[in-house]
Amino acid sequence: MTGESELTFSDLDEADQDLCRLAREAAAGAYAPYSRFAVGAAILTATSATYAGANLENASYGLTICAEAAALAAANTAGDREIRTVAVVGFPIAGVPGRAPVITPCGRCRQMIAEFAGPAQDVRILCCAADYGRVLATTIGELLPHAFEPQSLPRF
């Protein structure tokens, strides 16, 4: 996949729709008493396994865990590190009226996803509006060009 594109949910194939639904279901389990913004992420790996996570906030903010990091940790714990697709969905817990925003991974999560993507940086990212009205389909290489990678580290 090259270039990002804005799609509708119905433009996605069934597997991508399922991954977006799994991310939204994960968001329902978010612990977000401070931001009041739930985020869920779901990962599809090369083994066709899926892993999901939700944001987990903390009063000291710096200890907060993003949904993408939680899902990556689950995949890592299972030893399933060849990531193919990541879906991210977020929404206000308080139910603010209006058009649902498309949620993208934060910079820290982009870097974490890039670590699993390897040199090709072609891991697909589906950034979904919670109402499924819009989906931004892109790659981690497009979201984080020139990522700091393991190859960037000197070998001694």
C-alpha positions as CSV (number, residue, x, y, z in Angstrom):
1,M,0.0,0.0,0.0
2,T,1.4,3.4,-0.9
3,G,-0.2,6.7,-0.1
4,E,-2.8,7.3,2.5
5,S,-6.5,7.3,1.6
6,E,-9.7,8.2,3.4
7,L,-12.2,5.5,3.1
8,T,-15.6,4.5,4.4
9,F,-16.0,1.5,6.6
10,S,-17.8,-0.3,3.7
11,D,-14.7,0.2,1.5
12,L,-12.8,-2.1,3.8
13,D,-12.7,-5.9,3.4
14,E,-14.3,-8.1,6.0
15,A,-11.0,-8.8,7.8
16,D,-10.2,-5.0,8.2
17,Q,-13.8,-4.4,9.3
18,D,-13.4,-7.1,12.0
19,L,-10.2,-5.6,13.2
20,C,-11.8,-2.1,13.5
21,R,-14.7,-3.6,15.4
22,L,-12.2,-5.4,17.7
23,A,-10.5,-2.1,18.3
24,R,-13.8,-0.4,19.2
25,E,-14.7,-3.2,21.5
26,A,-11.4,-2.8,23.3
27,A,-12.0,0.9,23.7
28,A,-15.1,0.1,25.6
29,G,-12.8,-1.3,28.3
30,A,-10.6,1.8,28.6
31,Y,-9.7,3.3,32.0
32,A,-9.8,7.0,31.1
33,P,-11.0,8.9,34.2
34,Y,-8.8,12.0,33.4
35,S,-9.1,12.6,29.7
36,R,-12.5,10.9,29.4
37,F,-11.4,9.7,26.0
38,A,-11.4,6.0,25.3
39,V,-9.0,4.5,22.8
40,G,-8.8,0.9,21.5
41,A,-6.3,-0.7,19.3
42,A,-6.3,-4.1,17.6
43,I,-3.4,-5.8,15.8
44,L,-3.4,-8.5,13.2
45,T,-0.2,-10.5,12.9
46,A,1.4,-12.6,10.2
47,T,0.0,-15.7,12.0
48,S,-3.5,-14.3,11.6
49,A,-3.8,-13.8,15.3
50,T,-5.3,-10.7,16.8
51,Y,-4.4,-8.8,19.9
52,A,-6.3,-5.8,21.4
53,G,-5.7,-3.2,24.0
54,A,-7.3,-0.1,25.6
55,N,-5.8,3.0,27.1
56,L,-5.0,2.8,30.8
57,E,-4.6,6.2,32.4
58,N,-2.9,7.1,35.6
59,A,-3.1,10.1,37.8
60,S,0.6,10.8,37.2
61,Y,-0.1,10.9,33.4
62,G,3.5,9.7,32.6
63,L,2.5,6.2,33.6
64,T,-0.4,6.1,31.2
65,I,-0.4,3.3,28.7
66,C,-1.8,3.9,25.2
67,A,-4.1,1.4,23.6
68,E,-1.6,0.7,20.8
69,A,1.2,0.0,23.4
70,A,-1.2,-2.4,25.3
71,A,-2.0,-4.3,22.1
72,L,1.7,-4.5,21.1
73,A,2.6,-5.7,24.6
74,A,0.0,-8.5,24.3
75,A,1.4,-9.6,20.9
76,N,5.0,-9.4,22.2
77,T,4.1,-11.5,25.3
78,A,2.7,-14.1,22.9
79,G,5.9,-14.0,20.9
80,D,3.9,-12.9,17.9
81,R,5.9,-9.9,16.7
82,E,5.3,-9.8,12.9
83,I,2.7,-7.1,12.8
84,R,0.6,-6.7,9.6
85,T,-2.2,-4.3,10.4
86,V,-3.1,-2.0,13.4
87,A,-6.6,-0.5,13.8
88,V,-7.1,2.4,16.2
89,V,-10.5,3.8,17.3
90,G,-11.2,6.5,19.9
91,F,-14.1,8.4,21.2
92,P,-15.1,10.7,24.1
93,I,-16.6,8.8,27.0
94,A,-19.0,11.6,27.7
95,G,-20.7,11.3,24.3
96,V,-19.9,14.7,22.8
97,P,-22.3,15.2,19.9
98,G,-20.9,15.9,16.5
99,R,-18.9,14.1,13.9
100,A,-16.7,11.4,15.3
101,P,-12.9,12.1,14.8
102,V,-10.5,9.9,13.1
103,I,-7.9,8.8,15.7
104,T,-4.2,8.3,14.8
105,P,-1.5,6.8,17.0
106,C,0.6,9.3,19.0
107,G,4.3,9.8,18.3
108,R,5.4,7.3,21.0
109,C,3.1,4.6,19.6
110,R,4.2,5.3,16.0
111,Q,7.8,4.7,17.1
112,M,6.7,1.4,18.9
113,I,4.8,0.2,15.8
114,A,7.8,1.1,13.6
115,E,10.0,-1.1,15.8
116,F,7.9,-4.1,14.9
117,A,7.5,-3.1,11.2
118,G,11.2,-3.5,10.3
119,P,12.9,-1.8,7.4
120,A,10.0,-2.0,5.0
121,Q,7.8,0.1,7.3
122,D,4.7,-1.2,5.5
123,V,2.6,-2.1,8.5
124,R,-0.9,-1.0,7.6
125,I,-2.6,1.4,10.0
126,L,-6.4,1.9,10.0
127,C,-7.3,5.0,11.8
128,C,-11.1,4.8,12.4
129,A,-13.8,7.2,13.5
130,A,-15.8,5.6,16.3
131,D,-19.0,5.8,14.2
132,Y,-17.1,4.0,11.3
133,G,-18.0,7.0,9.1
134,R,-14.4,7.5,8.0
135,V,-11.3,5.5,8.0
136,L,-7.8,6.8,7.2
137,A,-5.8,3.9,5.7
138,T,-2.1,4.4,5.7
139,T,1.2,2.8,6.7
140,I,3.5,3.3,9.6
141,G,6.2,4.5,7.2
142,E,3.9,7.3,6.0
143,L,2.9,8.2,9.6
144,L,6.5,8.2,10.8
145,P,8.9,8.8,8.0
146,H,12.6,8.3,8.8
147,A,11.8,6.4,12.0
148,F,14.6,5.6,14.4
149,E,15.2,1.9,13.9
150,P,17.4,-0.8,15.4
151,Q,19.6,-0.3,12.3
152,S,20.1,3.3,13.5
153,L,22.1,2.0,16.6
154,P,25.8,1.6,16.3
155,R,27.2,-1.9,16.4
156,F,30.2,-2.3,18.7
